[in-house]
């Protein structure tokens, strides 16, 4: 997923204090009910793992996320969704650059930086 606040991707905004304060970690949008079941709060640091790899980010509650689905921002230097999607293409296997299955676990409670984030809808 892309976010309107970033120009193309967050790599280009690493020196922009406004953007880095707004999103100090790559955000992973989650359904609030899923978060409650998993003991995850807004701003907690989480990890997604699967057979392709692992990535980390900040839990971001949103009612637009379907139960059982998450969406991770594209192109962050602090955590890449590319770490958990399949590694390549062939004529027999279609690429899955934008979706994959994974396990989610909480790594840590919200940090002082992520507690300062507003979790008001980005829209």
VOTORLO-819741 format. One record per atom (N, C-alpha, C): residue in three letters; atom name; x, y, z. Coordinates in nm, 2 decimals, m for minus. Layout:
REM residues N
SITE  residuo  atomo      c1      c2      c3
SITE      ala     CA       X       Y       Z
...
***
This chain:
REM residues 123
SITE  residuo  atomo      c1      c2      c3
SITE      unk      N    0.08   m0.12    0.00
SITE      unk     CA    0.00    0.00    0.00
SITE      unk      C    0.09    0.12    0.00
SITE      unk      N    0.04    0.22   m0.07
SITE      unk     CA    0.11    0.35   m0.06
SITE      unk      C    0.04    0.45    0.03
SITE      unk      N    0.11    0.55    0.08
SITE      unk     CA    0.04    0.64    0.17
SITE      unk      C    0.06    0.78    0.11
SITE      unk      N   m0.04    0.86    0.11
SITE      unk     CA   m0.04    0.99    0.04
SITE      unk      C    0.07    1.08    0.11
SITE      unk      N    0.10    1.06    0.23
SITE      unk     CA    0.20    1.15    0.30
SITE      unk      C    0.34    1.14    0.25
SITE      unk      N    0.37    1.02    0.19
SITE      unk     CA    0.50    1.00    0.14
SITE      unk      C    0.50    1.03   m0.01
SITE      unk      N    0.61    1.09   m0.06
SITE      unk     CA    0.63    1.11   m0.20
SITE      unk      C    0.69    0.98   m0.26
SITE      unk      N    0.62    0.90   m0.33
SITE      unk     CA    0.66    0.77   m0.38
SITE      unk      C    0.68    0.67   m0.27
SITE      unk      N    0.78    0.69   m0.18
SITE      unk     CA    0.80    0.60   m0.07
SITE      unk      C    0.88    0.67    0.04
SITE      unk      N    0.89    0.61    0.15
SITE      unk     CA    0.94    0.68    0.27
SITE      unk      C    1.10    0.70    0.26
SITE      unk      N    1.16    0.63    0.17
SITE      unk     CA    1.31    0.65    0.15
SITE      unk      C    1.34    0.79    0.12
SITE      unk      N    1.25    0.85    0.04
SITE      unk     CA    1.28    0.99   m0.01
SITE      unk      C    1.25    1.09    0.10
SITE      unk      N    1.18    1.05    0.21
SITE      unk     CA    1.14    1.14    0.31
SITE      unk      C    1.21    1.12    0.44
SITE      unk      N    1.33    1.06    0.44
SITE      unk     CA    1.40    1.03    0.56
SITE      unk      C    1.45    1.16    0.63
SITE      unk      N    1.47    1.26    0.56
SITE      unk     CA    1.52    1.39    0.62
SITE      unk      C    1.41    1.49    0.65
SITE      unk      N    1.28    1.44    0.62
SITE      unk     CA    1.17    1.53    0.65
SITE      unk      C    1.11    1.51    0.79
SITE      unk      N    1.14    1.60    0.88
SITE      unk     CA    1.11    1.58    1.02
SITE      unk      C    0.96    1.57    1.04
SITE      unk      N    0.88    1.64    0.97
SITE      unk     CA    0.73    1.63    0.98
SITE      unk      C    0.68    1.49    0.95
SITE      unk      N    0.73    1.43    0.85
SITE      unk     CA    0.69    1.30    0.81
SITE      unk      C    0.74    1.19    0.91
SITE      unk      N    0.87    1.21    0.95
SITE      unk     CA    0.93    1.11    1.04
SITE      unk      C    0.86    1.12    1.18
SITE      unk      N    0.82    1.24    1.22
SITE      unk     CA    0.75    1.25    1.35
SITE      unk      C    0.61    1.19    1.34
SITE      unk      N    0.55    1.20    1.22
SITE      unk     CA    0.41    1.15    1.20
SITE      unk      C    0.41    1.00    1.20
SITE      unk      N    0.51    0.94    1.13
SITE      unk     CA    0.53    0.79    1.12
SITE      unk      C    0.67    0.75    1.14
SITE      unk      N    0.71    0.74    1.27
SITE      unk     CA    0.85    0.70    1.31
SITE      unk      C    0.89    0.56    1.27
SITE      unk      N    0.79    0.48    1.25
SITE      unk     CA    0.81    0.34    1.21
SITE      unk      C    0.71    0.31    1.09
SITE      unk      N    0.74    0.21    1.01
SITE      unk     CA    0.65    0.18    0.90
SITE      unk      C    0.52    0.13    0.97
SITE      unk      N    0.40    0.17    0.92
SITE      unk     CA    0.28    0.13    0.98
SITE      unk      C    0.22    0.01    0.92
SITE      unk      N    0.16   m0.07    1.00
SITE      unk     CA    0.09   m0.19    0.96
SITE      unk      C   m0.06   m0.17    1.00
SITE      unk      N   m0.15   m0.15    0.91
SITE      unk     CA   m0.29   m0.13    0.94
SITE      unk      C   m0.35   m0.26    0.98
SITE      unk      N   m0.43   m0.26    1.09
SITE      unk     CA   m0.49   m0.38    1.14
SITE      unk      C   m0.63   m0.34    1.18
SITE      unk      N   m0.72   m0.44    1.18
SITE      unk     CA   m0.86   m0.43    1.23
SITE      unk      C   m0.85   m0.42    1.38
SITE      unk      N   m0.92   m0.32    1.44
SITE      unk     CA   m0.91   m0.31    1.59
SITE      unk      C   m0.95   m0.43    1.67
SITE      unk      N   m1.05   m0.51    1.61
SITE      unk     CA   m1.09   m0.63    1.68
SITE      unk      C   m0.98   m0.74    1.68
SITE      unk      N   m0.91   m0.75    1.57
SITE      unk     CA   m0.80   m0.84    1.56
SITE      unk      C   m0.69   m0.80    1.66
SITE      unk      N   m0.67   m0.67    1.67
SITE      unk     CA   m0.56   m0.62    1.76
SITE      unk      C   m0.60   m0.66    1.90
SITE      unk      N   m0.73   m0.64    1.94
SITE      unk     CA   m0.77   m0.67    2.08
SITE      unk      C   m0.75   m0.81    2.11
SITE      unk      N   m0.79   m0.90    2.01
SITE      unk     CA   m0.77   m1.05    2.04
SITE      unk      C   m0.63   m1.09    2.05
SITE      unk      N   m0.54   m1.02    1.99
SITE      unk     CA   m0.40   m1.05    2.00
SITE      unk      C   m0.32   m0.97    2.11
SITE      unk      N   m0.39   m0.89    2.18
SITE      unk     CA   m0.33   m0.81    2.28
SITE      unk      C   m0.23   m0.70    2.23
SITE      unk      N   m0.27   m0.65    2.11
SITE      unk     CA   m0.19   m0.55    2.05
SITE      unk      C   m0.26   m0.41    2.06
SITE      unk      N   m0.19   m0.31    2.10
SITE      unk     CA   m0.24   m0.18    2.11
SITE      unk      C   m0.18   m0.09    2.00
SITE      unk      N   m0.25    0.03    1.98
SITE      unk     CA   m0.20    0.12    1.88
SITE      unk      C   m0.06    0.16    1.91
SITE      unk      N    0.03    0.16    1.81
SITE      unk     CA    0.17    0.20    1.83
SITE      unk      C    0.26    0.09    1.88
SITE      unk      N    0.21   m0.03    1.92
SITE      unk     CA    0.29   m0.14    1.95
SITE      unk      C    0.38   m0.18    1.83
SITE      unk      N    0.49   m0.23    1.86
SITE      unk     CA    0.58   m0.28    1.75
SITE      unk      C    0.55   m0.43    1.73
SITE      unk      N    0.52   m0.47    1.60
SITE      unk     CA    0.48   m0.60    1.57
SITE      unk      C    0.57   m0.66    1.46
SITE      unk      N    0.57   m0.79    1.45
SITE      unk     CA    0.65   m0.86    1.34
SITE      unk      C    0.56   m0.95    1.26
SITE      unk      N    0.58   m0.95    1.13
SITE      unk     CA    0.51   m1.05    1.05
SITE      unk      C    0.61   m1.14    0.99
SITE      unk      N    0.59   m1.27    1.01
SITE      unk     CA    0.68   m1.37    0.96
SITE      unk      C    0.61   m1.48    0.87
SITE      unk      N    0.68   m1.53    0.78
SITE      unk     CA    0.64   m1.65    0.70
SITE      unk      C    0.76   m1.72    0.64
SITE      unk      N    0.73   m1.81    0.55
SITE      unk     CA    0.85   m1.89    0.49
SITE      unk      C    0.94   m1.80    0.41
SITE      unk      N    0.90   m1.68    0.37
SITE      unk     CA    0.98   m1.60    0.29
SITE      unk      C    1.07   m1.51    0.37
SITE      unk      N    1.04   m1.48    0.49
SITE      unk     CA    1.12   m1.39    0.58
SITE      unk      C    1.04   m1.33    0.69
SITE      unk      N    1.08   m1.21    0.73
SITE      unk     CA    1.02   m1.13    0.84
SITE      unk      C    1.03   m0.98    0.81
SITE      unk      N    0.93   m0.91    0.87
SITE      unk     CA    0.93   m0.77    0.86
SITE      unk      C    0.87   m0.71    0.99
SITE      unk      N    0.90   m0.59    1.02
SITE      unk     CA    0.85   m0.53    1.15
SITE      unk      C    0.79   m0.40    1.11
SITE      unk      N    0.70   m0.35    1.21
SITE      unk     CA    0.63   m0.22    1.19
SITE      unk      C    0.55   m0.19    1.31
SITE      unk      N    0.48   m0.08    1.30
SITE      unk     CA    0.40   m0.03    1.41
SITE      unk      C    0.25   m0.06    1.38
SITE      unk      N    0.18   m0.11    1.48
SITE      unk     CA    0.04   m0.15    1.47
SITE      unk      C   m0.04   m0.02    1.46
SITE      unk      N   m0.12   m0.01    1.35
SITE      unk     CA   m0.20    0.11    1.33
SITE      unk      C   m0.35    0.06    1.31
SITE      unk      N   m0.43    0.09    1.41
SITE      unk     CA   m0.57    0.04    1.40
SITE      unk      C   m0.65    0.12    1.30
SITE      unk      N   m0.73    0.05    1.22
SITE      unk     CA   m0.82    0.12    1.12
SITE      unk      C   m0.94    0.03    1.10
SITE      unk      N   m1.05    0.09    1.10
SITE      unk     CA   m1.18    0.02    1.07
SITE      unk      C   m1.19   m0.03    0.92
SITE      unk      N   m1.10    0.03    0.83
SITE      unk     CA   m1.11   m0.01    0.69
SITE      unk      C   m1.04   m0.14    0.67
SITE      unk      N   m0.96   m0.19    0.76
SITE      unk     CA   m0.90   m0.32    0.75
SITE      unk      C   m1.00   m0.43    0.78
SITE      unk      N   m1.01   m0.53    0.69
SITE      unk     CA   m1.09   m0.65    0.71
SITE      unk      C   m1.03   m0.73    0.82
SITE      unk      N   m1.12   m0.80    0.90
SITE      unk     CA   m1.07   m0.90    0.99
SITE      unk      C   m0.98   m1.00    0.93
SITE      unk      N   m0.87   m1.03    0.99
SITE      unk     CA   m0.78   m1.13    0.93
SITE      unk      C   m0.69   m1.08    0.83
SITE      unk      N   m0.70   m0.95    0.79
SITE      unk     CA   m0.61   m0.89    0.69
SITE      unk      C   m0.53   m0.77    0.75
SITE      unk      N   m0.41   m0.75    0.70
SITE      unk     CA   m0.34   m0.63    0.74
SITE      unk      C   m0.29   m0.57    0.61
SITE      unk      N   m0.25   m0.44    0.62
SITE      unk     CA   m0.19   m0.37    0.50
SITE      unk      C   m0.06   m0.30    0.55
SITE      unk      N    0.05   m0.31    0.49
SITE      unk     CA    0.17   m0.25    0.53
SITE      unk      C    0.21   m0.14    0.43
SITE      unk      N    0.26   m0.03    0.48
SITE      unk     CA    0.30    0.08    0.39
SITE      unk      C    0.42    0.03    0.30
SITE      unk      N    0.42    0.08    0.18
SITE      unk     CA    0.52    0.04    0.09
SITE      unk      C    0.65    0.13    0.10
SITE      unk      N    0.76    0.07    0.09
SITE      unk     CA    0.89    0.15    0.07
SITE      unk      C    0.93    0.22    0.20
SITE      unk      N    0.94    0.16    0.31
SITE      unk     CA    1.00    0.22    0.43
SITE      unk      C    1.14    0.17    0.46
SITE      unk      N    1.23    0.25    0.49
SITE      unk     CA    1.37    0.21    0.52
SITE      unk      C    1.37    0.13    0.65
SITE      unk      N    1.27    0.14    0.74
SITE      unk     CA    1.28    0.07    0.87
SITE      unk      C    1.21   m0.06    0.87
SITE      unk      N    1.14   m0.10    0.76
SITE      unk     CA    1.07   m0.23    0.76
SITE      unk      C    1.01   m0.25    0.62
SITE      unk      N    1.04   m0.35    0.55
SITE      unk     CA    1.00   m0.37    0.41
SITE      unk      C    0.90   m0.48    0.40
SITE      unk      N    0.79   m0.46    0.34
SITE      unk     CA    0.70   m0.57    0.31
SITE      unk      C    0.76   m0.66    0.21
SITE      unk      N    0.86   m0.62    0.14
SITE      unk     CA    0.92   m0.71    0.04
SITE      unk      C    0.99   m0.83    0.10
SITE      unk      N    1.01   m0.82    0.23
SITE      unk     CA    1.08   m0.93    0.31
SITE      unk      C    0.99   m1.05    0.32
SITE      unk      N    0.86   m1.03    0.31
SITE      unk     CA    0.76   m1.14    0.33
SITE      unk      C    0.68   m1.19    0.21
SITE      unk      N    0.71   m1.12    0.09
SITE      unk     CA    0.64   m1.17   m0.03
SITE      unk      C    0.73   m1.26   m0.11
SITE      unk      N    0.68   m1.33   m0.20
SITE      unk     CA    0.76   m1.44   m0.27
SITE      unk      C    0.87   m1.37   m0.35
SITE      unk      N    0.98   m1.44   m0.36
SITE      unk     CA    1.11   m1.38   m0.41
SITE      unk      C    1.12   m1.36   m0.56
SITE      unk      N    1.03   m1.42   m0.64
SITE      unk     CA    1.06   m1.40   m0.78
SITE      unk      C    0.94   m1.45   m0.87
SITE      unk      N    0.97   m1.45   m0.99
SITE      unk     CA    0.87   m1.49   m1.09
SITE      unk      C    0.92   m1.60   m1.18
SITE      unk      N    0.83   m1.67   m1.23
SITE      unk     CA    0.86   m1.77   m1.34
SITE      unk      C    0.74   m1.78   m1.42
SITE      unk      N    0.75   m1.85   m1.53
SITE      unk     CA    0.63   m1.87   m1.62
SITE      unk      C    0.53   m1.96   m1.55
SITE      unk      N    0.56   m2.03   m1.45
SITE      unk     CA    0.47   m2.13   m1.38
SITE      unk      C    0.41   m2.07   m1.25
SITE      unk      N    0.47   m1.97   m1.19
SITE      unk     CA    0.43   m1.92   m1.06
SITE      unk      C    0.40   m1.77   m1.08
SITE      unk      N    0.28   m1.73   m1.06
SITE      unk     CA    0.25   m1.58   m1.07
SITE      unk      C    0.31   m1.51   m0.95
SITE      unk      N    0.36   m1.39   m0.97
SITE      unk     CA    0.42   m1.32   m0.85
SITE      unk      C    0.31   m1.27   m0.76
SITE      unk      N    0.35   m1.27   m0.63
SITE      unk     CA    0.26   m1.22   m0.53
SITE      unk      C    0.33   m1.10   m0.46
SITE      unk      N    0.35   m0.99   m0.53
SITE      unk     CA    0.42   m0.88   m0.47
SITE      unk      C    0.33   m0.80   m0.37
SITE      unk      N    0.20   m0.81   m0.38
SITE      unk     CA    0.12   m0.73   m0.30
SITE      unk      C    0.04   m0.81   m0.20
SITE      unk      N    0.05   m0.94   m0.19
SITE      unk     CA   m0.02   m1.02   m0.09
SITE      unk      C    0.06   m1.14   m0.05
SITE      unk      N    0.04   m1.18    0.07
SITE      unk     CA    0.10   m1.30    0.12
SITE      unk      C    0.03   m1.34    0.25
SITE      unk      N    0.06   m1.46    0.30
SITE      unk     CA    0.02   m1.51    0.43
SITE      unk      C    0.13   m1.49    0.53
SITE      unk      N    0.10   m1.47    0.65
SITE      unk     CA    0.20   m1.46    0.75
SITE      unk      C    0.14   m1.47    0.89
SITE      unk      N    0.23   m1.48    0.99
SITE      unk     CA    0.20   m1.49    1.13
SITE      unk      C    0.24   m1.35    1.19
SITE      unk      N    0.16   m1.30    1.28
SITE      unk     CA    0.18   m1.18    1.35
SITE      unk      C    0.21   m1.20    1.50
SITE      unk      N    0.31   m1.13    1.55
SITE      unk     CA    0.33   m1.13    1.69
SITE      unk      C    0.38   m1.00    1.74
SITE      unk      N    0.34   m0.97    1.86
SITE      unk     CA    0.38   m0.84    1.92
SITE      unk      C    0.53   m0.85    1.97
SITE      unk      N    0.61   m0.75    1.93
SITE      unk     CA    0.75   m0.75    1.97
SITE      unk      C    0.77   m0.67    2.10
SITE      unk      N    0.70   m0.55    2.10
SITE      unk     CA    0.72   m0.46    2.22
SITE      unk      C    0.60   m0.37    2.23
SITE      unk      N    0.58   m0.32    2.35
SITE      unk     CA    0.48   m0.21    2.37
SITE      unk      C    0.52   m0.09    2.29
SITE      unk      N    0.43    0.00    2.27
SITE      unk     CA    0.46    0.13    2.20
SITE      unk      C    0.58    0.20    2.26
SITE      unk      N    0.66    0.25    2.18
SITE      unk     CA    0.78    0.33    2.23
SITE      unk      C    0.73    0.47    2.25
SITE      unk      N    0.81    0.55    2.32
SITE      unk     CA    0.77    0.70    2.33
SITE      unk      C    0.74    0.76    2.20
SITE      unk      N    0.82    0.73    2.10
SITE      unk     CA    0.79    0.79    1.96
SITE      unk      C    0.66    0.74    1.91
SITE      unk      N    0.63    0.62    1.92
SITE      unk     CA    0.50    0.57    1.86
SITE      unk      C    0.38    0.60    1.94
SITE      unk      N    0.40    0.63    2.07
SITE      unk     CA    0.29    0.67    2.16
SITE      unk      C    0.25    0.82    2.12
SITE      unk      N    0.34    0.89    2.06
SITE      unk     CA    0.31    1.03    2.03
SITE      unk      C    0.24    1.04    1.89
SITE      unk      N    0.22    0.93    1.82
SITE      unk     CA    0.16    0.93    1.69
SITE      unk      C    0.01    0.95    1.71
SITE      unk      N   m0.06    1.02    1.62
SITE      unk     CA   m0.20    1.03    1.62
SITE      unk      C   m0.25    0.92    1.53
SITE      unk      N   m0.34    0.84    1.59
SITE      unk     CA   m0.40    0.73    1.52
SITE      unk      C   m0.54    0.76    1.46
SITE      unk      N   m0.56    0.89    1.45
SITE      unk     CA   m0.68    0.94    1.38
SITE      unk      C   m0.67    0.89    1.23
SITE      unk      N   m0.78    0.87    1.17
SITE      unk     CA   m0.78    0.82    1.03
SITE      unk      C   m0.69    0.91    0.94
SITE      unk      N   m0.62    0.85    0.86
SITE      unk     CA   m0.53    0.92    0.76
SITE      unk      C   m0.61    0.99    0.66
SITE      unk      N   m0.73    0.94    0.63
SITE      unk     CA   m0.82    0.99    0.53
SITE      unk      C   m0.88    1.13    0.58
***
